[in-house]
Amino acid sequence: MSFSIPVSELALYNEKMERVVEPGAFELQIGSASDDIRINKTITVEKDRIAVIPSEGDDNVNQLNFVK
């Protein structure tokens, strides 16, 4: 079994209140409850730049913008 997770689901807000995806490790946990984790997987976002995720109302909503 497999499934896809959009990179935008890994976003957070930076100090400029821009929604970004930063490089690094993300731990995914799947289970029936927080005390019953059945699958634990770490994925890594490998980029040397930060991706700024456009807002829903933005004209460039389908485009990632990279900043250093």
C-alpha positions as CSV (number, residue, x, y, z in Angstrom):
1,M,0.0,0.0,0.0
2,S,1.2,3.5,-0.7
3,F,-0.2,7.0,-0.6
4,S,1.0,10.5,-1.6
5,I,1.5,13.5,0.7
6,P,1.7,16.9,-1.0
7,V,4.8,18.7,0.0
8,S,2.6,21.7,1.0
9,E,1.3,19.6,3.9
10,L,4.7,19.9,5.5
11,A,4.5,23.7,5.6
12,L,4.9,26.0,8.5
13,Y,4.9,29.8,9.0
14,N,8.3,31.5,9.1
15,E,9.1,34.8,10.9
16,K,7.7,36.8,8.0
17,M,4.4,34.9,8.3
18,E,5.1,33.2,4.9
19,R,4.0,29.6,4.6
20,V,7.1,27.6,3.8
21,V,8.5,24.1,3.6
22,E,11.9,23.9,5.1
23,P,14.4,21.1,4.4
24,G,14.8,18.5,7.1
25,A,13.4,15.3,8.6
26,F,9.7,14.8,9.2
27,E,8.4,11.9,11.3
28,L,5.1,10.3,10.0
29,Q,3.1,8.2,12.4
30,I,0.0,6.1,11.5
31,G,-2.2,4.4,14.0
32,S,-5.6,4.1,15.5
33,A,-4.8,6.5,18.4
34,S,-1.8,8.5,19.7
35,D,-1.0,5.6,22.0
36,D,-1.4,2.9,19.3
37,I,1.1,3.9,16.6
38,R,1.4,1.1,14.1
39,I,3.6,2.6,11.4
40,N,6.4,5.1,12.1
41,K,8.4,6.5,9.1
42,T,10.8,9.4,8.8
43,I,11.0,11.2,5.5
44,T,13.5,13.9,4.5
45,V,12.9,17.0,2.4
46,E,16.2,17.6,0.7
47,K,16.5,21.1,-0.7
48,D,19.1,23.8,-0.3
49,R,16.4,26.5,-0.5
50,I,13.1,27.2,1.3
51,A,9.9,26.8,-0.7
52,V,7.3,29.6,0.0
53,I,3.8,28.1,-0.5
54,P,1.4,30.6,-2.2
55,S,-1.9,31.4,-0.4
56,E,-5.2,30.1,-1.8
57,G,-6.2,33.5,-3.1
58,D,-2.8,34.1,-4.7
59,D,-2.6,34.2,-8.5
60,N,0.5,31.9,-8.3
61,V,-1.3,29.2,-6.2
62,N,0.1,26.4,-8.4
63,Q,3.7,27.6,-8.2
64,L,6.3,27.2,-5.5
65,N,8.5,30.1,-4.9
66,F,12.1,29.4,-3.7
67,V,14.0,31.9,-1.6
68,K,17.5,31.6,0.0
